[in-house]
Structures are given as structure tokens and as C-alpha cells.
Amino acid sequence: MMTSGSAPQLSLDPDDRLLIIGAGLAGYHTARGARLNGHQGQITILGAEHRLAYDRPALSKAYLTGAVSEDDLALDDPDQPLDAQWVPGADVIALSAVPLGVHTLTGEFWAADAVVIATGAGARTLPQTNPDDEVARPYLLRSMDDAAALRATCLQGLGVAVVGGGFLALEAAATCTQRGAESVTVIAGEQHPGATRLGTPVGRALRSVHEAHGVRFASAARAVSVTSTTAGHTVHLADGSAVAADVAILACGAVPATGWLQGGPLHLSPAGAVLCDDFGATGIAGVWAAGDCAEWASQSKGLRPVGHWQEALEQAAVVAAHLTGAEPQPMQEPYFWSDQYDLRLQGAGRIAAADEVRVLEGSAETGDLLISYLRGGTEVGILGFNRLREVKRWRKQHQIRKAQTVAA
Ligand SMILES: Cc1cc2nc3c(=O)[nH]c(=O)nc-3n(C[C@H](O)[C@H](O)[C@H](O)COP(=O)(O)OP(=O)(O)OC[C@H]3O[C@@H](n4cnc5c(N)ncnc54)[C@H](O)[C@@H]3O)c2cc1C
């Protein structure tokens, strides 16, 4: 693998063929960035799904409640369509370093001068029993097809079990409640969802927001498997208890979509992510990776998060810049958000690195919590419940500071 210290060689001559694997956020923005930077050669995007690139965050929020449509989530701008060859329904199964290119399930070989791997992540699941064709499977929430299936299900009067304690699970719980489910039970694996990652005050506040909307939390035991029958689903927990529901949603994490790279020339992390330096270079000449399928050096060191929208977007811009010889923008402080009911939660900075969590203002009851994260007494991050102004100001100040540091 390449070291993270020095910028890699440019990969593209002006007429070279750029091949992008994965028609998602990172894939789309790598292509868009390369064109904006003046690349004139062919750009081809191979995507496993049978649709063009779309934005995922609304799939567990406004799309599920019906507030936005599939068309609203399209990434490409119809007024200024991306100049690229889109190949939907192309399932890539192997990478070849020499000659450089990829093989698809249908037996084609796509040759390239540079390959960008942007295959994202797939949903983590649980062992399932009895999922034959007669029996409804638990829903997942990763792709438009997953979300469309859940959106098409009438939840009125039904009991829903949501497995997972991250934002995806909590957003799903909120939308099911808003859509008239009779009961919603969250199986989060910790007493206060998100407390381990974001601190107990945040976990407590999130739980109390959901409980105020009637959501129940199962015991803090981990879900270990699901049994599905025509009568419904039973989620089995590690402490021997179980939760029965008419509808089950598995939102218990993501795994890099890199099964197709196993046994190939790239270095993968134990979790399966493509290991890269902080320019997205993989160490194989002409092969780059960005987004949820990748783990850049600063992410391996715990300095930046994985699996966030902003990381994928910024990594795509960095890769596009290095491919085309443009000056890459320094990456911003990490940032994420989540929408649950009328709550917008936003976090910025290096929250995972904090050794102290301090409540600055507000409370869960008033829905306006403001939290500071410190390391060695210095503030490294911020999180707000409906604190748009404060989080924006914090991000702006840190962006200016960072630009000054880079310039100095
Ligand atoms: C429901 C949901 C809600 C989210 N909400 C938020 C949020 O509120 N805030 C936030 O910060 N982040 C959120 N995220 C995370 C954010 O959307 C991701 O970080 C982002 O989409 C990652 O972009 P990506 O391009 O790496 O992967 P993706 O957008 O997942 O795109 C990868 C594409 O590659 C394709 N692919 C996979 N394998 C192959 C293959 N072998 N051959 C060809 N194509 C392949 C996939 O089908 C997919 O289309 C959410 C994610 C989901 C699923």
C-alpha cells in the first residue's frame, strides 16, 4: 500500500479512459469532478443497480414518508447531464491489474487507463430462518429497491421491530411511527442508542425523543437472528428473550461491498474495505477507491469517520483532482446529520477522538441539546439537536482555521 505522505503520480492523460465501478454518490462525483477539471477522455460508470445514480440519505427519511419521490433523489442534473457512458445493471465481479480493467458477471471485460472503485456498502444482516418464497423477509434499507418495498407496505395497525441502534434504525423507527404503525420496538443493543459513539447525554436524549413518540426499546441485548413465518417475525436476542412483530426491519450496520475484490490484488481491511492512502490511491497503479467501500489512511487511524455522505463526496473530489492534476481542496472537518420526527441532529468534528463529553446548553425535553466534545481539554467536535446556526458557525470557524493552517 502507498504511504499517506506524498501525492501519487497522476493517472490520466487527457484522452485516457476512466472506468468507475459503482453508480452511487462517490462514483458520480468522481466522474463529475474529472469533467469539471477538464478531463476529455471517455468516462464509463458501471453500476449494479438498474437505475442511474441517486442520493441515499432520504431513503430512510423523506422518501419513506412519501415527502419526496425517486426523481427528486437523482444525482445528475437534467439541465447539465454528466458527459459519461452509464452502464446500469453491470455487476462487476473481478479486478484485473494487468491489463487494467474489470470483468462483469455477463462475461465482458472493460479495459481502462484508470479504475475508481466506488461500490459503497451493503446492509449487514442477521442469520434468518424460514425465509422461503412464501414468507416475507425482513426489510433492509440500503438501496432504492429496499426503501420502495418498505414504502409500499401499509403499516397501519401493524407492529414493527427495528433491529439496530444507529441513525438508520432510529430514522426508520421515526418514519414507521409517522406512518401509523401500531407499535414500534427498537432493538438497539445498548440501553441508550448511540451512547457509545456519541456519549450518554446524546443516547439518553435520543431515547427520550423516541419514547415521547411511543417507540419502545427492547432490552439492551443484541439481536442474534430472525425467524420469519407467515404469521410474522421473531427477533431473537442474545439474552434469550425475543421480540415478535408483523414487520421487521434490519438496519444494523453496513459492510463494504467488496466481495468481488476478495482474493484479488488489492489490500483489504479485516472488515473488507479497500485500504488507500489519503489520496484514494490503492497501491496498484491506476486503481483508486472512494466512498463507503474504502478506508483511507486517516480513517484507519480513527481520525475521520467511515460511512458518511460527506466523506464519500469529499473523497470523490480528492480522487478526481489527483486523476486530473487539479489542486485538491483540503477536506473539511467530518460532518453528519440525521432527521428524526422534527429533530435535526448534526455532528461535526472529531467526535470519535473525544475523551470528554460536555452538555453546553439545552436538554432532551426541550429538543435543543448542544454538546461539546473535548480531547485533552480542547474542543474537537460539536453536536446539536435543532442547532443549525451553532453547528454551521462551528464548521465555518474550523474551515477558516484549517485553510489558515494549510496556507501557513
Ligand atoms: C438509507 C440510508 C440513509 C443514509 N442517511 C445518511 C445521512 O443522513 N447522513 C449521512 O451522512 N450519511 C447517510 N447515509 C450514508 C451515505 O448515503 C453513504 O455514505 C453514501 O451513499 C456513500 O456513497 P458511495 O458512493 O460510497 O456508495 P453508494 O451510494 O452506496 O453507491 C455504491 C453503488 O455501487 C454499486 N455497486 C456495489 N457493488 C457493485 C458491483 N460489484 N458492481 C457494480 N456496482 C456495484 C451499488 O449498487 C451502488 O449503487 C445513508 C445511507 C443509507 C443507505
Ligand as a Chemical Component Dictionary entry (heavy atoms), coordinates in Angstrom:
data_LIG
# 
_chem_comp.id                   LIG 
_chem_comp.type                 NON-POLYMER 
_chem_comp.pdbx_formal_charge   0 
_chem_comp.three_letter_code    LIG 
# 
loop_
_chem_comp_atom.comp_id 
_chem_comp_atom.atom_id 
_chem_comp_atom.alt_atom_id 
_chem_comp_atom.type_symbol 
_chem_comp_atom.charge 
_chem_comp_atom.model_Cartn_x 
_chem_comp_atom.model_Cartn_y 
_chem_comp_atom.model_Cartn_z 
_chem_comp_atom.pdbx_ordinal 
LIG C1  C1  C 0 -30.829 4.705  3.859  1  
LIG C2  C2  C 0 -29.558 5.483  4.051  2  
LIG C3  C3  C 0 -29.607 6.710  4.716  3  
LIG C4  C4  C 0 -28.439 7.452  4.918  4  
LIG N1  N1  N 0 -28.502 8.645  5.577  5  
LIG C5  C5  C 0 -27.369 9.367  5.780  6  
LIG C6  C6  C 0 -27.416 10.617 6.487  7  
LIG O1  O1  O 0 -28.466 11.060 6.914  8  
LIG N2  N2  N 0 -26.245 11.284 6.674  9  
LIG C7  C7  C 0 -25.045 10.804 6.216  10 
LIG O2  O2  O 0 -24.000 11.449 6.426  11 
LIG N3  N3  N 0 -24.979 9.634  5.526  12 
LIG C8  C8  C 0 -26.105 8.903  5.310  13 
LIG N4  N4  N 0 -26.049 7.719  4.629  14 
LIG C9  C9  C 0 -24.749 7.254  4.112  15 
LIG C10 C10 C 0 -24.465 7.810  2.702  16 
LIG O3  O3  O 0 -25.603 7.742  1.890  17 
LIG C11 C11 C 0 -23.314 6.995  2.133  18 
LIG O4  O4  O 0 -22.173 7.302  2.910  19 
LIG C12 C12 C 0 -23.059 7.289  0.642  20 
LIG O5  O5  O 0 -24.159 6.941  -0.155 21 
LIG C13 C13 C 0 -21.821 6.510  0.195  22 
LIG O6  O6  O 0 -21.654 6.700  -1.175 23 
LIG P1  P1  P 0 -20.898 5.595  -2.048 24 
LIG O7  O7  O 0 -20.864 6.139  -3.439 25 
LIG O8  O8  O 0 -19.662 5.178  -1.398 26 
LIG O9  O9  O 0 -21.850 4.312  -2.021 27 
LIG P2  P2  P 0 -23.311 4.128  -2.570 28 
LIG O10 O10 O 0 -24.043 5.412  -2.619 29 
LIG O11 O11 O 0 -23.882 3.017  -1.745 30 
LIG O12 O12 O 0 -23.128 3.618  -4.085 31 
LIG C14 C14 C 0 -22.455 2.446  -4.400 32 
LIG C15 C15 C 0 -23.031 1.880  -5.689 33 
LIG O13 O13 O 0 -22.182 0.827  -6.142 34 
LIG C16 C16 C 0 -22.995 -0.226 -6.631 35 
LIG N5  N5  N 0 -22.252 -1.491 -6.581 36 
LIG C17 C17 C 0 -21.963 -2.250 -5.478 37 
LIG N6  N6  N 0 -21.273 -3.349 -5.837 38 
LIG C18 C18 C 0 -21.133 -3.292 -7.185 39 
LIG C19 C19 C 0 -20.508 -4.150 -8.152 40 
LIG N7  N7  N 0 -19.868 -5.274 -7.791 41 
LIG N8  N8  N 0 -20.588 -3.797 -9.461 42 
LIG C20 C20 C 0 -21.193 -2.636 -9.848 43 
LIG N9  N9  N 0 -21.791 -1.800 -8.975 44 
LIG C21 C21 C 0 -21.760 -2.117 -7.659 45 
LIG C22 C22 C 0 -24.182 -0.227 -5.690 46 
LIG O14 O14 O 0 -25.275 -0.902 -6.256 47 
LIG C23 C23 C 0 -24.428 1.276  -5.506 48 
LIG O15 O15 O 0 -25.310 1.758  -6.478 49 
LIG C24 C24 C 0 -27.209 6.956  4.425  50 
LIG C25 C25 C 0 -27.158 5.713  3.763  51 
LIG C26 C26 C 0 -28.324 4.991  3.578  52 
LIG C27 C27 C 0 -28.271 3.664  2.873  53 
# 
loop_
_chem_comp_bond.comp_id 
_chem_comp_bond.atom_id_1 
_chem_comp_bond.atom_id_2 
_chem_comp_bond.value_order 
_chem_comp_bond.pdbx_ordinal 
LIG C1  C2  SING 1  
LIG C2  C3  SING 2  
LIG C2  C26 DOUB 3  
LIG C3  C4  DOUB 4  
LIG C4  N1  SING 5  
LIG C4  C24 SING 6  
LIG N1  C5  DOUB 7  
LIG C5  C6  SING 8  
LIG C5  C8  SING 9  
LIG C6  O1  DOUB 10 
LIG C6  N2  SING 11 
LIG N2  C7  SING 12 
LIG C7  O2  DOUB 13 
LIG C7  N3  SING 14 
LIG N3  C8  DOUB 15 
LIG C8  N4  SING 16 
LIG N4  C9  SING 17 
LIG N4  C24 SING 18 
LIG C9  C10 SING 19 
LIG C10 O3  SING 20 
LIG C10 C11 SING 21 
LIG C11 O4  SING 22 
LIG C11 C12 SING 23 
LIG C12 O5  SING 24 
LIG C12 C13 SING 25 
LIG C13 O6  SING 26 
LIG O6  P1  SING 27 
LIG P1  O7  DOUB 28 
LIG P1  O8  SING 29 
LIG P1  O9  SING 30 
LIG O9  P2  SING 31 
LIG P2  O10 DOUB 32 
LIG P2  O11 SING 33 
LIG P2  O12 SING 34 
LIG O12 C14 SING 35 
LIG C14 C15 SING 36 
LIG C15 O13 SING 37 
LIG C15 C23 SING 38 
LIG O13 C16 SING 39 
LIG C16 N5  SING 40 
LIG C16 C22 SING 41 
LIG N5  C17 SING 42 
LIG N5  C21 SING 43 
LIG C17 N6  DOUB 44 
LIG N6  C18 SING 45 
LIG C18 C19 SING 46 
LIG C18 C21 DOUB 47 
LIG C19 N7  SING 48 
LIG C19 N8  DOUB 49 
LIG N8  C20 SING 50 
LIG C20 N9  DOUB 51 
LIG N9  C21 SING 52 
LIG C22 O14 SING 53 
LIG C22 C23 SING 54 
LIG C23 O15 SING 55 
LIG C24 C25 DOUB 56 
LIG C25 C26 SING 57 
LIG C26 C27 SING 58 
# 
